Amino acid sequence: MSNQNKQAIVAGRTALGIEFGSTRIKAVLVGEDNQPIAAGSHDWQNSYLDNIWSYSLEEIWKGLQDSYRKMAQHVNEQYGVPLKKIGAIGFSAMMHGYMAFDKNDQLLVPFRTWRNNITGESSKALTALFNYNIPQRWTIAHLYQAILNGEEHVADISHLTTLAGYVHWRLTGQKILGVGEASGVFPIDLETKKFDQTKIDQFNDLISANQLPWKLEDLLADVLLAGENAGVLTVEGAKLLDPTGELEVGIPVCPPEGDAGTGMVATNSIKERTGNVSAGTSVFAMVVLEKELKKVHTEIDLVTTPTGSLVAMAHSNNCTSDLNEWVGLFAEYSKAMGMETDMNKIYHTLYHLALEGDKDTGGLLSYGYLSGEHMTHFEEGRPLFVRSSNSHFNLANFMRTHLFSALGAMKIGMDILLKEEAVELDEILGHGGLFKTEGVGQRMMAAALNTPVTVMDTAGEGGAWGAALLASYMINRASNQTLDDYLHTVVFANQDVAKISPVAEDVESFELFMERYKSGLPIERAAVDYLN
């Protein structure tokens, strides 16, 4: 296999996916069998400046180049050849947010990420106008909020895009979004698979009194489906990606997608009645719908697959960040005591202890709200752990509480889909950091959703692998072959999976916790007000 991969690298019969996650930028190169053969990553963190969560342009390019460099170095060390040719490339990133550029392609205000809950007025107004949920994270919500705020830069906007769209634009010269990524910018017309023109007209009418020098359609990127060609790597783009000059120009690039879309692809869950859940810094569960929902729910996003099918998403801004900090605290204690501090072992030990916790989690309660949480209507959050004098306070209950809490806000949204809307879901596929400790995160998720949860061997590769698969599909699919068929017959035909069905006692335990979680929200509200 090593020699076969080497030949594929030399001949350029590979595909590369690069995804910008919240805390890590990852590059994954796949061979002719669509399995990862090399990878590289770069850790980064958003900054909270002037009440805005953001990443700088410098950080974006530094991280992209570093992750690519490490992947190319992996290729050289593993196979003894430089990486010069690649069959196709795909880029993806955390969805939504706001990147506004002027006619000279200059960023007008710092990048506003999905993590900002600062568009409440806009979100509410647009949801009412469109009769379609427009969450605060969405690009159009950020744009309209900037208009409502009277921000000076609005009149100078020439192009509006997302992080994935920005990277793709700079590397190919093409202002394009994949339909899944586009569905987090502005609503998609399910018939045309483009931005909904009726809603665009409604928005233009809404802002007509502002007398802006543009129409919304002038600012938005073109929308393409998976498999369509979205340009090639330019001379400037090749130098931006690989400053060494080794990488050849002219490599085909597929439409840029969001982390939701690449997560669907990486878990083979783009057909109806399937779903996937990505659990890391944030957590979002997605279900491919058989039909539209009965009514508008502000807790539920409606996005699409990379092929334009309707998807319901329950998204929570907060998942494992607070939990990870607690694990880090225990690691710090271990180090101070002169004990082993291997993080994988610490996670394994603490997570497995959670399985031994009491059915009622000992009466403990936590909210891991490092940032605001739209699902429970918090513009700002404060991490909070609460217990009474009668609580059964031990490490097993502490860990069980924090694992449940990491999924609590998402469960509120999923309960709307599964209980109120009676959406049918056969299974859900998990990926992301929560599932790295074998069996535990998966079992907790199965309890939260009362649905079997499957994790694949490649779950740890995540969205970067999904982006590589989209690139591979673009250049390797048979004539008229659908993405669903390509994934089932080519990519996942022999994939090993691990499925865990919900344990009745865990399901009941989670429901008990959720009663406390929802009734305790005023305590979190008080913490936000007090620690302001």
N, C-alpha and C positions, 0 to 999 in steps of 0.2 A: 504493500500500500504506500510506503514511503516513497519508493521509486515512481509509482504512478502519480502521486501528488507532485513530485518534483517535475515530472514531464508536463503536468497540467500547468504548473507555475511558469515554466519556461515558455510554453506555447500560449499562455494567456487564457487557458480554459478554466478560469476561476471567476468567482464573483465576490465582491467586497461590500459589506454593510457597516456603516458607522452610525451609531446612535448617541445623541446627547441626552443623557439622563440627568436627573437632579443632582446627583453626587458623583457621577462617573461618566466619562465619555469612552465608549468602547468600540473598537474596530475588530471585525471578525471576517476572515477570509475563508471561503468554502471551496472545496474541490469539485470534481466532476460529479461526485455522488451527493453534493449539497451538504456534506458534513464539514464542520469546522476543521481547518488544518493549521490555522495560525490566528493569533489574537494579540491585541495590545490594548491597554487602557490608561486613562489619565483621570485622577481624582480631582474634583473641584467642588466649590461651594458657592452658593449664591450669597450676595451681600445685601444687608438691609440698610439702605442709605436714603435719608429724607423720606422715611416711611414707605419706601418702595423696595420690594425684593427684585434684585437684578443681577445680571452677569455683564461684564464689560465686553466690548468687541475684542479687546486684546486677549481676554481670557478665553473667548470662543476659539480664536485662531491658534493660540498657544496650545489649548487642549486638543484641538483637532490634529495639529501637527505632531504632538507628542504621542497620541494614541496610534496614529498611523506609523510613526517612526518605530515604536515598540513592536507593532505587528510586523513591519517589514524586517526588523531585526530578528524577530522570531523565525521568519521565513529563512533568512540567511543562515542562522545558527542551526535550524532543524534540517534544512535541505541543501545548504551549501551553494545557493544561487541567489543573486539579487532579484528583487521584485521590480520588474520593468513593465510587464504587460498584465492587464486585468481584463477579463471579458466584459464585465459591467459593474457599475457601482450604484449603491443606493444609500441615501441619507435619510435619517429620521431623527426626531427630537421630541422632547416633552411638548405637548400640544398647547394651543391657545396663545395667550399673551399678545403683546403689542410692540411691533417694530415699525416705526413710521419714518420714511425717508423723503427727502426733498428732491427737486429736479436734478440736483447734482449728486444724487445718491449718498447724501450725508444723513446719518441718523439724527433725527430732530430732538428726541428726548431719550434718556436711558431706557434700555429694553425693560419692559414691564412683564414679568413672568406670570405664569398661571397661578402662582402662589398668592398673588395680591387679591385681597377682598376689598376693593376700593371703588367698585362700580355698582353699588347697590341700587342707587337711584336709576341709573341707566338700564340695568338688568330688569328691574321691575317694569319700567316703561316699555321696553322693547318686547318683553314677554306678553304684555297686554296688547300691544300694537299688532304683533304677528300671530297671537294666539298660539304661541310656540315657545317653549322654554328657552330663554337666553341666559345661561349662567354668567356669573360675574367674571369668570375666567376668559370668556370668549372675546375674540379680537374686536368684534363689532360692539360689544359692551364697553370695552376700553375706549373705542373711538367716540361713541356717543357720550360717554362720561366726560371725555376731554372737551367735547363741544359744550356740554352743560356747564363745565367748569370755566368756560371762556378762555381756554388755554391758547396762547398766541400761536403756537406751532401748527395748529390745525389747518389754517389757511395755506400753509406751505407744503402740505403733504402731496407727494406725487405717487408714492407706492406704499402699500400697507401689506405686511406679511408676518410670518411666524419665524421662529428660529430655524426650523427645517427648510422653510422656503428661502430664508436669507442665505443660508449656506449653499443651497442648490443654485441660487441666482448668482452668487459670487464665483462659483466654480464652473458654471456652464454658460452664464450670460442670459439664462432663460428664467423669466418670472412665472413659475409654475408651482402648483400644489397638487399632490395626489388627492383624490376625492375624500378619503378618510380624514386627512389633515385639514382639507378645506371645510369639512363639516363642523369643525371646531372654530372656524372663523366666522361663518355666516351659514344660515340654513341652506340645505341642498334640495333641489327639485328631484324627486325620486324617479321621474320619467326621463328628464334630460340628463341627469347626473352632473348638472352644472349648478352654480349658485342660483337660487330661486329668484327669477326676475320679478315676479309679482311683489315679493318682499323687498327687493331692491328699490322698486318704484315707491313702495310705501315709505321706506326710509328716506328716499330723496324728497318726498313730499313733506315728511316730518321736519327736515332740516332746511326747507326752502327759505324760511324767514331769516336764516343766518347768512344767506347770500354768500355762500362759500364758492370759490372758483372751480370746484370740481363736482362731479357726480360720483356716487359710490362705485359704480362699475369701472370708472377710470382708475381707481386705486387698487383694485383686486387683481390677483394673479389668475392666469388661466388654470382650468381644472382638468386633470387627466385621470384616466382609470389605470389600474394595475395592468402591466403588459405594454402600455403605450410608451413610445420613445419620448423622453423629456429633454433631449439635448445630449451633448458630448462634453467631455472635459476639455476646456480651452487651455491655451498656453499659460494664461494667467492663473487659471484654476489649478493646473498641474503643479505650478510653483507654490501656490498657496497650500496645497495638500502635502506636497513633498518638496521642501526647499532644497534637497540635495540634487534635484534635477534628474534622478533615475527614472521616475515614472513617465511613461509616454503620454502624449496628448491624444485626444480623439476617442477616448474610452466612452462608450455609451453609458448614460446615466438614466435610471428609471425615475418616475415621479416621486418627489420627496413625501414621506408619510410621517404621521405622528406616532407616538409610542403606543397609542391604542391600536392602530392598524397593524403595526409590526408585531405587537403582542398577539393579535388574532392569528396572524400568519405563523408565528413561531410556535403556536399551540394548536395549529390545524383546526381553528374554530371560526370559520367564516360561513358555515352553512347554518340554516335555520334550526332552532331548538338546541344549538350549542352555545357555549359561552366560554369566556376565559376571565381570569382575575389576575391582575398584576398587583403584587403587594410588596412595597418597598417604602421609600420616603412618603409617598402617597399610596392610596389603594383605589383601584377602580375595577369594578366587575362589569362585564359587558355580555349582553345576551342578544343574539341575532334573532330578530322578531319575525314571526309569520304574518303579522298584520300590525297596523298602527295601534297605538294605545287608545283607550276610550276617552281619555281627557288629558289635559296638560298637568304635569306634576313638576313643580319647581325643583324637586329633589332629583329629578331624572333628566339627564342629558340625552338628546337624540342625535347620534352621529351615524356614520356609515362604515361599512367594511371598505377595504381598498378597491372593491369592485362596485361599490355604490349601494349595497343592501342596507336596510335600516337596522340600526343597533340601538338598544337602550343601555345607557351607562349609569351606574350608581357610583359616583366619585366622591372620595373623601380626601381632603388636602393633607390629612395627617394619618400616618400608619405606624411605621417602626422607628421613627426618629427618637421619640422619647424613650421607647423601649431599649433602643441601642445605647442610649446614654446611661440608663440604669445598668445594663450589662457592662458598659465601660467602667462604671463605678465599682462594680464587683471585681473587675479585672485589676483596677487600681489598688483595691484592698488586698487582693492576692499578691500583687507585686510588693506591696509594702510589708507583707508578712513573709516575704522571701519564698513564696510558693510559685508553682508553674503558672504562666500567664498566656498559654496558647489560646488565642481567641476562639478557634473552632471548638476546642474542648470545653471552654467556658460556656459558649452558646449551647452546645450539646447538653451539658450538665443542667444548666438552668432551664432550658426549654423542656427537657424531659421531666424535670421536677414539676412543671406545670400540670402534667398529666395526673399527678398524685394529689392535686388540690381538691378541696371540698366542693361538693355540688353547688353550694351557694357562694363559692370563692371566699369563704370566711367572712362575708359581709364587707369586704374591701371594695373600694371604688377608685378609679383613676380616669383622667382625661389627658391624653397625650397631645394636647393642642399647642404645638410650638408656633403654629400660625393660625390664622382665622379658619373657621370651619363652616362653609356655606350650608352643609347638610343640616346643621343644627343652629344656623343663623347667628354665627359669631364672626364679626369683622376682624377681631383680634382674638388670640387665644393665650392661655397660660397653662403650662403643664401642671397638673394637680393630682396629688394622691391623698385620699381621705379614708379615715377609719374611725370607728367609735371605740369607746373603752371596752365594749363587749365583743369586738371583732376577733376572729380567730386569726391572729397575725403571725404567719410563718412564711417561709420562703416559697413553698409550693403554692400557697394561695396568692402570694405577692406576684409571682410570675404568671399564674393563671389569669389573674385580674388584668395584668398589663397586656397579655396576649389577646384576651377578649376585648379590652378597650381599644387596641389597635384596629380592630375590625368593627367597633361599635357604630360609628357614624355611617360606614358603608352599609351595614346591615339594615339601618333605617330605610335607606333607599331600596335595597333588594327586597325587603318585606313588602314595599309598595308594589313592586313588579310581581313577585311570586304569590303574594296573598291577596292584595287588592285587585290587581289587573289579571290575576290568574294566568300569567305567562308560563308556558310549558318549557321546561328545561330538562333535557335528558342527562347531561353531565356538564361539568365545568372544568376547564383545564387551568392549572395554576402555574405561575412563573414569577420570578422576582426573589428578592432577598429573604422574605419570610419563609420560603420553602427550602432554603439551603440546609437547614437542620432537618434531616430526613424524618418524615412522618409526623412531626409535631405541628408545624404550621398548617400542613395539609389537613390534619385531623381537626384543628380548630376552625379552619375554613369550612370543612364539611359540616361541622356543628352549626356554624353561623348561618349557612344557606340551606341546611337540611337536604343536601344534594351531594351525590358522589363527586369527589374531587380527584382529578387525574393529574399527575406530574410526570413529564417525560424526562428521559436522560439528558436532553438538551435544554431543560428548563433554565439552567443557570446562564445559558448564552443569551437568553432574552431577546430584546428588540433588535440588537445589532445583527443577530442571526436572522431575524425576520426580515430586516432590510436587505441582507444578502440574498435571501430567498426571493424577494421581489425582483432584485436585479437579475438573478438567475432565470426566473420565470420569463422576464422580458426577452432574453436572448435564446433561451433553450426550449421554450414551449412548442408543442406541435401546432400545426395550423388549426385555428379555432378552438384550441384547448383552453378550458376555463381554469382559473386559478384554483378553484376547489378541486378539480380533477388532477391538476398538476401536483398539488400538495398530497392528495390521497394516494395517487398511483406512483409518483416519482420520489417524493421527499419522505413521506411517513409510512410507506408500505411495510417496512420492517422495523419500525421504531419500538423500542422497549418502553413500556409505561408502567407506572405504579398507581393503582386506584385505591382510594380509601372511601368507604361508604360511611355516612354519619352514624355515630354511636348514639343510641336513644338517650342515654344518661347525659352525654355531652350536649345534645340538643336542648334538653330540659334545663341543664345548667346554664347554657348561654341565654335562654329565654329569661331565666331568673335574673341573670346579670343585667340584661337589657331593661328590665323593669326598674332596676336601681339606677342604671345609666341615664335613662330618660327622666326619671323623677328627680335626679340629682343635678340636672343642668343648671338650675338657679344657683347652685354652689359655685359652678364654674363661672357663671355670670358675675357673681360677687367677687371672685378672684380677679377677673379681668378689671373690674371697676376699682378694686383695692390696689392692685399692682399696676397702676396706670402711670 
